[in-house]
Amino acid sequence: MPTNEQRRATAKRKLERQLERRAKQARRRRIVAIVAGSVAAVVVIAAVVITVLVTHKDKNNKASAGEGGATTTQAAPPGAPLPSFKPSADLGANCQYPPSPELASKPVKPPRTGKVPTEPAQVSVSMVTDQGKIGLQLANAKSPCTVNSFASLAQQGFFNDTQCHRLTTSPTLGVLQCGDPKGDGTGGPGYEFGNEYPTDQYPPDDPKAKEPVVYPRGTLAMANSGPNTNGSQFFMVYHDSQLPPEYTMFGTIQDDGLATLDKIAKAGVAGGGEDGPPATPVTIKSVLLD
C-alpha cells in the first residue's frame, strides 16, 4: 500500500502533467491566433496594395501633352455620340484672343477679333506633310472663332516646317497631334481663346460635359491644357476615340488625309508604347486655304 508521501508524489506528478497539457494547449491557441491574425493582416495589406496600384494605374492612364493634349483614358466606358449642333444666338459674334501665359513660339499676329462670318459653312484647306497630303474641311458654321484663328495662322505660315510631336495608338484614342513650332508639346501662338462645339452644347456645370463621347475617325479638333486655353495645337483623329467633349471640333479630314494618317499610325510610336513621338517623323511643309 502506497504511503502518504508516495500518494502526494503521485498526485503532484498528475497535477504537473495537467498543467503542462494546459500550457501546450494555450501555446497552440496563441499560435493559431497569431497565424490567423497574420493572414488577416496580409489580406488587408494586399487589398491596400492592390487599391494603390489600381489607383496609380488609373492616374497613369491619363496623359496630356504640354500646351494641349487630348487626354488618354484607357479604361473609359463606351462613349456617347457627339451632341447635335445647335447654334447659339451669339455664335461668332465676339471672338477674342487674349494673350496666353506663354510667349509665342514663332512670330505671329493674333487674328482679328469681334464678329467673324459663319459663311461659307465649310472652308477647304490643303495641308502638305513630308509623309503625304492631308486635305481638310474646316467647320466654319460650327466653330467660327476657331476656324478664324486656324486660317490666320495658316496664312501667316505659322505651321510651315513644324513637326507633329505626338501620336497615340491606344484602343480608345488614335490621334496625331501637331501645331507646335517647338515640336515638344509646349509651344503656341502667344494667345488663347474659348472652346466652341461640342463644349458649347452643354449648360454650365453639366456633368455630361465630363463624360466620354466619341470623336469619330476623320475629326479635326483643338488640343488644350484646360477650358478655353486653345492656341495653335490641334489633333487629327484616325480611329474613333473616346474623349470628354472638352476639345473643340473644327473640321474633318478628307480621304487622302486619312490614308496619310493611317500610314503614320501603322509605323507606331517611337520606342514603342501607345503615346509619344511618331516613329515616322512628320513635318508639316505648308497649310494653304483653297
C-alpha positions in Angstrom: 0.0 0.0 0.0 1.4 3.4 -1.0 2.4 5.6 1.8 1.0 9.1 2.2 4.3 10.5 0.8 4.0 8.3 -2.3 0.4 9.3 -2.8 1.3 13.0 -2.5 4.2 12.5 -5.1 1.8 10.7 -7.5 -0.8 13.5 -7.2 1.9 16.1 -7.7 3.0 14.4 -10.9 -0.6 14.2 -12.2 -1.0 17.9 -11.5 2.2 18.8 -13.2 1.2 16.7 -16.3 -2.2 18.5 -16.3 -0.6 21.9 -16.1 1.8 21.0 -18.9 -1.0 19.9 -21.1 -2.9 23.1 -20.4 0.2 25.1 -21.2 0.7 23.3 -24.5 -3.0 23.9 -25.4 -2.6 27.6 -24.5 0.5 27.9 -26.7 -1.3 26.2 -29.6 -4.2 28.6 -29.2 -1.8 31.5 -29.2 0.0 30.3 -32.3 -3.3 29.8 -34.2 -4.4 33.2 -33.2 -1.1 34.8 -34.3 -1.2 32.9 -37.7 -4.9 33.9 -38.3 -4.0 37.5 -37.4 -1.1 37.4 -39.7 -3.2 36.1 -42.6 -5.8 38.7 -42.0 -3.1 41.4 -41.9 -1.6 40.1 -45.2 -5.1 40.1 -46.8 -5.7 43.7 -45.6 -2.2 44.8 -46.8 -2.7 43.0 -50.1 -6.0 44.8 -50.6 -4.4 48.1 -49.8 -1.6 47.5 -52.2 -4.0 46.4 -55.0 -6.1 49.6 -54.4 -3.0 51.7 -54.5 -1.7 50.0 -57.7 -5.1 50.3 -59.4 -5.4 54.0 -58.4 -1.9 54.7 -59.6 -2.5 52.8 -62.8 -5.7 54.8 -63.4 -3.8 58.0 -62.9 -1.1 56.8 -65.3 -3.7 56.1 -67.9 -4.3 59.8 -68.3 -1.7 61.9 -70.1 -1.8 65.3 -71.7 0.8 66.9 -74.0 2.1 70.3 -73.0 0.2 73.3 -74.2 -2.6 71.0 -75.1 -3.3 67.4 -75.4 -6.1 65.0 -75.9 -6.4 63.1 -72.7 -5.8 59.3 -73.0 -8.4 57.4 -71.0 -7.7 53.7 -71.4 -10.4 52.5 -69.1 -13.2 54.8 -70.3 -16.6 53.3 -70.9 -18.0 53.4 -74.4 -18.7 57.0 -75.4 -21.9 58.5 -76.4 -22.3 60.2 -79.8 -21.3 63.8 -80.2 -24.3 66.1 -79.4 -26.3 67.5 -82.2 -25.2 71.0 -83.2 -27.5 73.8 -82.3 -26.0 77.3 -83.0 -26.2 79.8 -80.2 -27.6 83.3 -80.7 -24.1 84.8 -80.4 -22.1 82.3 -82.4 -19.1 84.1 -83.9 -20.4 87.4 -82.6 -17.4 88.3 -80.4 -14.3 86.2 -81.0 -11.5 87.2 -78.5 -7.8 86.1 -78.5 -6.2 87.4 -75.2 -2.5 86.8 -74.6 -1.6 83.4 -73.1 0.8 83.0 -70.2 3.4 81.6 -72.6 5.0 83.8 -75.3 4.6 82.9 -78.9 6.9 80.1 -80.1 7.1 81.8 -83.5 6.4 85.4 -84.5 2.8 85.7 -85.4 0.0 88.3 -85.1 -3.3 87.4 -83.4 -6.3 87.0 -85.6 -9.0 89.7 -86.0 -11.3 90.0 -83.0 -15.0 90.7 -82.7 -17.6 89.4 -85.1 -16.5 86.8 -87.7 -18.6 85.4 -90.5 -20.0 81.9 -90.2 -20.4 81.6 -94.1 -19.2 79.8 -96.0 -20.1 76.8 -93.8 -17.0 74.9 -94.9 -13.5 76.1 -95.7 -11.2 73.9 -97.7 -7.6 73.6 -96.7 -4.6 71.7 -98.2 -2.0 70.6 -95.7 1.2 69.1 -97.1 3.5 67.0 -95.0 6.6 65.1 -95.8 4.5 61.9 -95.4 1.7 62.9 -97.7 -1.1 65.3 -98.3 -3.9 65.9 -95.7 -7.0 67.6 -97.1 -9.2 69.3 -94.5 -12.6 70.8 -94.4 -12.9 73.5 -91.7 -16.3 73.7 -89.9 -16.8 77.5 -90.1 -20.5 77.2 -89.3 -19.9 75.3 -86.0 -16.7 76.8 -84.7 -16.1 80.1 -86.4 -13.7 81.6 -83.8 -11.5 78.5 -84.0 -11.6 78.5 -87.8 -10.7 82.2 -87.8 -7.6 81.5 -85.7 -6.5 78.5 -87.7 -6.9 80.3 -91.0 -5.0 83.3 -89.7 -2.1 81.1 -88.5 -2.1 79.2 -91.8 -2.0 82.4 -93.9 1.0 83.7 -91.8 2.9 80.5 -92.3 2.9 79.6 -88.6 2.5 75.9 -89.3 5.2 75.7 -92.0 8.1 73.4 -91.2 6.7 72.3 -87.9 6.8 68.7 -86.6 3.8 66.7 -85.4 5.1 65.8 -82.0 2.6 63.3 -80.6 1.0 60.1 -81.8 -1.4 57.9 -79.7 -2.3 54.4 -80.7 -4.4 53.1 -77.8 -7.8 51.3 -78.5 -9.7 54.4 -77.1 -7.5 57.2 -78.5 -6.0 57.3 -82.0 -4.7 60.8 -82.9 -1.8 62.7 -84.4 -1.1 66.0 -82.7 0.5 68.9 -84.5 0.7 72.7 -84.5 3.6 73.4 -82.1 6.7 75.1 -83.6 8.8 73.9 -80.7 7.9 70.3 -81.5 7.6 69.2 -77.9 4.0 70.0 -77.0 4.7 73.2 -75.1 4.6 75.8 -77.8 1.8 78.1 -79.1 0.9 81.4 -80.8 1.1 83.6 -77.7 -2.7 83.9 -77.4 -5.6 81.7 -76.4 -9.3 81.5 -77.0 -12.5 79.8 -75.8 -14.0 76.4 -76.6 -16.7 76.0 -79.2 -18.5 72.9 -80.5 -19.2 70.5 -78.8 -18.4 72.1 -75.5 -20.9 74.9 -76.1 -23.7 72.4 -76.4 -23.8 71.7 -72.7 -25.1 74.0 -70.0 -22.5 75.3 -67.4 -21.6 72.7 -64.8 -23.5 69.9 -66.7 -21.9 66.6 -65.5 -22.3 65.2 -69.0 -19.7 67.7 -70.3 -17.2 65.5 -68.5 -18.4 62.1 -69.8 -16.8 60.4 -72.8 -18.2 61.0 -76.2 -16.9 59.5 -79.5 -14.8 61.8 -81.7 -15.2 59.8 -84.9 -12.5 58.9 -87.4 -11.8 61.9 -89.5 -12.3 64.6 -86.8 -10.1 67.7 -86.7 -10.0 69.2 -83.2 -8.1 71.6 -81.0 -5.8 70.4 -78.2 -5.8 72.4 -75.0 -4.4 72.4 -71.4 -7.8 73.2 -69.8 -11.0 75.1 -70.5 -10.7 78.0 -73.0 -6.9 77.6 -73.5 -6.9 76.8 -77.2 -3.9 78.1 -79.2 -2.3 76.5 -82.2 -2.0 72.9 -81.4 -4.6 70.6 -83.0 -5.1 66.8 -83.4 -6.4 64.6 -86.2 -8.4 61.5 -85.3 -7.6 58.4 -87.4 -9.9 56.0 -85.5 -12.9 56.5 -83.3 -11.7 58.0 -80.0 -13.3 58.4 -76.6 -12.8 61.9 -75.0 -14.9 64.2 -72.9 -16.5 66.9 -75.1 -13.8 69.5 -74.0 -11.9 69.7 -77.3 -13.3 72.0 -80.0 -14.1 70.1 -83.2 -13.5 72.5 -86.0 -13.3 70.3 -89.1 -13.0 67.0 -90.9 -10.2 65.2 -92.7 -10.5 64.2 -96.3 -9.8 60.6 -97.6 -6.3 61.5 -98.8 -5.5 62.8 -95.3 -6.9 59.6 -93.6 -4.7 57.5 -95.9 -1.7 59.6 -94.8 -2.6 59.3 -91.1 -3.1 55.5 -91.4 0.4 55.2 -92.8 1.9 57.2 -90.0 -0.1 55.3 -87.3 0.9 52.0 -88.7 4.5 52.8 -88.0 3.7 53.3 -84.4 5.2 55.4 -81.6 8.9 55.9 -81.3 10.4 53.5 -78.8 7.1 51.5 -78.6 4.2 52.2 -76.3 0.9 53.9 -77.2 1.7 57.6 -76.7 4.7 59.7 -77.8 6.5 61.0 -80.9 5.6 59.1 -84.0 8.2 56.5 -85.1 8.0 58.0 -88.6 8.8 61.8 -88.1 6.1 64.0 -89.6 6.8 67.6 -90.7 4.1 70.0 -92.0 5.6 71.7 -95.0 2.6 74.0 -95.7 -1.0 74.7 -94.9 -2.9 76.7 -97.6 -6.5 77.8 -97.8 -8.1 76.6 -101.1 
